[in-house]
């Protein structure tokens, strides 16, 4: 497999970024809900001391207290985050996969290649987007009346850097990488495997393309399965990021105590039990399925109708140049 040209790489990155932007616009309210649940120490049930008591109650409470703006709080920073992450991830995945195909070892182990290339690409995307994730988490998790919840992405980056330096902007990154490698790797692996099953079920003469509906469904299934594997790490990462602005969460009840990784694990287990590590999982799985479905299906449609034809045109041009 020849290396991708600069034009193809730019198109891969742009298509990945656009897929990330569309996905974020659709799933932002679920992301707000997930973060609010993850930051809540009290049970996410019909409990008198809980701020949010279930998905429906949380949606109603946020809308009643903050309006539609509350459902999309942190959307601008989340949008920049999603575009940055998706742009880097899909670009990196395509380049890593192209390099891997040049090796006999990886060519003979395609599903392992999907997992490793996907995991590494996800880590690169996570590193690029981590400062934006820190700002977005603070905006969504802070009291609606606080200045932190109203800050812009750029002012948020400046504020965190001024108060905490690079440590603040990278807060939670180790947890992010620990969860992103298996999460994104498994996501690519499950998605490619499910697509392979669909192709195997088709007639031999019609195995080149997969219907967009199957791409969407396979993306959703792969997103749910992958997220279930790493969800506790995502919760711990969010709680560690919370430590920098606990004083601006007075209306949300008790704050989790997470000064260190081990301290966060022990405190969560002691106070909330094993279920504490899976708090907010219902909206998260729904979001993960929807995100992955939109993410992969949009990018693969771009790949089919834009990137693929460009690569074919370049191959044709090269052949004509040799003759």
Order of alpha helices (4+ residues) and beta strands (2+ residues): alpha-alpha-alpha-alpha-alpha-alpha-alpha-alpha-alpha-alpha-alpha-alpha
